[in-house]
């Protein structure tokens, strides 16, 4: 391993986070916040590429912006839910209750309003990643429950 490469914490596989956002400043900020915390950040700068990346990357968590030029975040949530149960965290400046509830109704698992402190963002991403890994472990287990 090269000195410039980070060793995974406790030899664990880093949590894969897919960021779907067209705003360069937000993308860079998320990388600066998440990468030092042992997250592997993958960027998709448009909605269509983001949806495709879910199949390619198999992320543990998706961070999604709502306002993008090609497809709205609401449409992206709905499209992702048609084939995946990956946890989706919406990170948006939109704070209107109706818009928040619409995102949750379309399949988002969590919703944070910008600006957000880095410690709160990290905690939410970690919580969603734990749930994602627990669900994956449960689904890939050979143990079958047979109720009486």
C-alpha positions, 0 to 999 in steps of 0.5 A: 500500500502506498503511503498516500493511501489511507488504511481502512480503520480497524481493517474494515471496508470503508463506507461507500457514499455516493453523492448525487449533486451538481454543485461543485462547492457542495461536492468538494465540501462533502469530500472534505468532511467525509473522507477523513472519517473513513468514508469512500466518496463517489461523485455523480454530478447529474441525476442519470449518472447517479442512478447508474452509479448505484448499480456500479458502486453499490453504495452504503448510503446516497447523499442526494440534492433535490434541485438539479437540472436534468431530474429533480431529487424527488424523481431520483428518489422514486427511480432509485426505489424502483430497484434499490433499498440503499438509504438515501439522505437528502441534503438540501437548502429547501426547508418547506415542510411540504417539500421535505415530506414529499422527499420522504414520501418518494423514498428518502430515508433522512432529510437534512437542511443546509447549512449543516454541521459536519458532526451532525452530517457524519452522525446521520451518514454513519447511522444510515450506513449501519442500517444498510450493512445490518440489512445486507448482513440479514439478507445474505445470512444463511439462517432462515427463520421458520415460525411455528 
